Amino acid sequence: MEWPWAALPIILAPAFAFAGAFLGYRRARAADEALDRWRRREETMRMVRWAADKAMDDDESVRPVGVSALAALRRAELLQPEDERLVEEIAEAVAVVSMHGLEYPFDAEIVVSDTDGEEEPDG
């Protein structure tokens, strides 16, 4: 008996259709995960900005709300591993500034650039 070559497209068409659908699904899933990750990060940074603004507010009655929000955000599931260090540093800076007032308590050299591009220490 001779192989029916005419049946080959009938046999392979569903396999190729399945492979194409599967690859399309995988690409769409990867794009969805990347978009979800971006949205979560954007929401995290929005909340960090809000909490830091409240923690540094001129109205002292609002400050505990911002500090509490930063503390809660550090424990939140929304926080991604790569953002943990950033949020910790911001929370620490807010705590230091709130303890010492709006003066930065550390010795720091502020560099001011003039119009020629040369940098001069501001003293």
DRENDO-1510 file (C-alpha; in Angstrom, 1 decimal, always signed):
<recs>
REC; n; res; u; v; w
REC; 1; MET; +0.0; +0.0; +0.0 .
REC; 2; GLU; +1.3; +3.4; -0.9 .
REC; 3; TRP; +1.4; +6.4; +1.5 .
REC; 4; PRO; -1.5; +8.8; +0.8 .
REC; 5; TRP; +0.4; +12.1; +0.5 .
REC; 6; ALA; -2.9; +13.9; -0.1 .
REC; 7; ALA; -3.9; +13.1; +3.5 .
REC; 8; LEU; -0.7; +14.7; +4.9 .
REC; 9; PRO; -2.1; +18.3; +5.0 .
REC; 10; ILE; -5.3; +17.0; +6.7 .
REC; 11; ILE; -3.2; +15.4; +9.4 .
REC; 12; LEU; -0.7; +18.3; +9.9 .
REC; 13; ALA; -3.2; +21.2; +9.7 .
REC; 14; PRO; -4.6; +20.7; +13.2 .
REC; 15; ALA; -1.2; +20.2; +14.7 .
REC; 16; PHE; +0.1; +23.5; +13.2 .
REC; 17; ALA; -3.1; +25.3; +14.2 .
REC; 18; PHE; -2.6; +24.0; +17.8 .
REC; 19; ALA; +1.0; +25.1; +17.8 .
REC; 20; GLY; +0.1; +28.5; +16.5 .
REC; 21; ALA; -2.6; +29.0; +19.1 .
REC; 22; PHE; -0.3; +27.8; +21.9 .
REC; 23; LEU; +2.5; +30.1; +20.9 .
REC; 24; GLY; +0.0; +33.0; +20.6 .
REC; 25; TYR; -1.3; +32.2; +24.1 .
REC; 26; ARG; +2.2; +32.1; +25.6 .
REC; 27; ARG; +3.1; +35.5; +24.1 .
REC; 28; ALA; -0.2; +37.1; +25.2 .
REC; 29; ARG; +0.3; +35.7; +28.7 .
REC; 30; ALA; +3.9; +37.1; +28.9 .
REC; 31; ALA; +2.6; +40.5; +27.8 .
REC; 32; ASP; -0.2; +40.4; +30.4 .
REC; 33; GLU; +2.3; +39.5; +33.1 .
REC; 34; ALA; +4.6; +42.4; +32.1 .
REC; 35; LEU; +1.7; +44.8; +32.0 .
REC; 36; ASP; +0.5; +43.6; +35.4 .
REC; 37; ARG; +4.0; +44.1; +36.8 .
REC; 38; TRP; +4.2; +47.6; +35.4 .
REC; 39; ARG; +0.8; +48.5; +36.8 .
REC; 40; ARG; +1.7; +47.2; +40.3 .
REC; 41; ARG; +4.9; +49.1; +40.2 .
REC; 42; GLU; +3.2; +52.3; +39.1 .
REC; 43; GLU; +0.6; +51.9; +41.8 .
REC; 44; THR; +3.3; +51.3; +44.4 .
REC; 45; MET; +5.3; +54.4; +43.4 .
REC; 46; ARG; +2.1; +56.5; +43.5 .
REC; 47; MET; +1.3; +55.3; +47.0 .
REC; 48; VAL; +4.9; +56.0; +48.1 .
REC; 49; ARG; +4.7; +59.5; +46.8 .
REC; 50; TRP; +1.4; +60.1; +48.5 .
REC; 51; ALA; +2.6; +58.6; +51.8 .
REC; 52; ALA; +5.9; +60.6; +51.7 .
REC; 53; ASP; +4.0; +63.8; +51.0 .
REC; 54; LYS; +1.7; +63.2; +53.9 .
REC; 55; ALA; +4.5; +62.2; +56.2 .
REC; 56; MET; +6.3; +65.5; +55.4 .
REC; 57; ASP; +3.2; +67.7; +55.5 .
REC; 58; ASP; +3.3; +71.0; +57.3 .
REC; 59; ASP; +0.2; +70.0; +59.2 .
REC; 60; GLU; +1.5; +67.8; +62.0 .
REC; 61; SER; -1.8; +66.0; +62.4 .
REC; 62; VAL; -1.5; +64.5; +58.9 .
REC; 63; ARG; +2.1; +63.2; +59.4 .
REC; 64; PRO; +1.2; +60.0; +61.3 .
REC; 65; VAL; -1.1; +59.0; +58.4 .
REC; 66; GLY; +1.8; +59.2; +55.9 .
REC; 67; VAL; +4.2; +57.3; +58.3 .
REC; 68; SER; +1.6; +54.6; +58.8 .
REC; 69; ALA; +1.0; +54.3; +55.1 .
REC; 70; LEU; +4.7; +53.9; +54.4 .
REC; 71; ALA; +5.0; +51.2; +57.2 .
REC; 72; ALA; +2.0; +49.4; +55.7 .
REC; 73; LEU; +3.4; +49.6; +52.2 .
REC; 74; ARG; +6.6; +48.0; +53.4 .
REC; 75; ARG; +4.6; +44.9; +54.4 .
REC; 76; ALA; +2.2; +44.9; +51.5 .
REC; 77; GLU; +2.0; +42.1; +48.9 .
REC; 78; LEU; +1.8; +44.8; +46.3 .
REC; 79; LEU; +5.4; +45.6; +46.8 .
REC; 80; GLN; +7.7; +43.8; +44.4 .
REC; 81; PRO; +11.1; +42.5; +45.5 .
REC; 82; GLU; +13.1; +45.0; +43.5 .
REC; 83; ASP; +11.2; +47.9; +45.0 .
REC; 84; GLU; +11.6; +46.8; +48.7 .
REC; 85; ARG; +14.9; +48.5; +49.1 .
REC; 86; LEU; +13.7; +51.8; +47.6 .
REC; 87; VAL; +10.6; +51.9; +49.9 .
REC; 88; GLU; +12.7; +51.1; +52.9 .
REC; 89; GLU; +15.1; +53.9; +52.1 .
REC; 90; ILE; +12.3; +56.4; +51.6 .
REC; 91; ALA; +10.6; +55.3; +54.8 .
REC; 92; GLU; +14.0; +55.6; +56.7 .
REC; 93; ALA; +14.6; +59.1; +55.2 .
REC; 94; VAL; +11.1; +60.3; +56.1 .
REC; 95; ALA; +11.7; +59.0; +59.7 .
REC; 96; VAL; +15.0; +60.7; +60.0 .
REC; 97; VAL; +13.7; +64.0; +58.6 .
REC; 98; SER; +10.6; +63.9; +60.8 .
REC; 99; MET; +12.8; +63.3; +63.9 .
REC; 100; HIS; +15.2; +66.1; +63.1 .
REC; 101; GLY; +12.8; +68.5; +61.5 .
REC; 102; LEU; +13.2; +69.6; +57.9 .
REC; 103; GLU; +17.0; +70.0; +58.3 .
REC; 104; TYR; +19.0; +67.2; +56.8 .
REC; 105; PRO; +21.0; +65.9; +59.8 .
REC; 106; PHE; +24.0; +64.5; +57.9 .
REC; 107; ASP; +27.1; +66.3; +56.6 .
REC; 108; ALA; +26.7; +66.6; +52.8 .
REC; 109; GLU; +28.5; +68.5; +50.2 .
REC; 110; ILE; +26.1; +70.2; +47.9 .
REC; 111; VAL; +27.5; +70.7; +44.4 .
REC; 112; VAL; +26.1; +73.5; +42.3 .
REC; 113; SER; +26.9; +73.6; +38.6 .
REC; 114; ASP; +27.5; +77.0; +37.0 .
REC; 115; THR; +26.7; +77.8; +33.4 .
REC; 116; ASP; +30.2; +76.9; +32.1 .
REC; 117; GLY; +29.7; +73.3; +33.2 .
REC; 118; GLU; +32.3; +73.6; +36.0 .
REC; 119; GLU; +31.2; +72.4; +39.4 .
REC; 120; GLU; +31.8; +74.4; +42.5 .
REC; 121; PRO; +31.1; +73.1; +46.0 .
REC; 122; ASP; +28.4; +75.2; +47.7 .
REC; 123; GLY; +29.7; +76.1; +51.1 .
</recs>
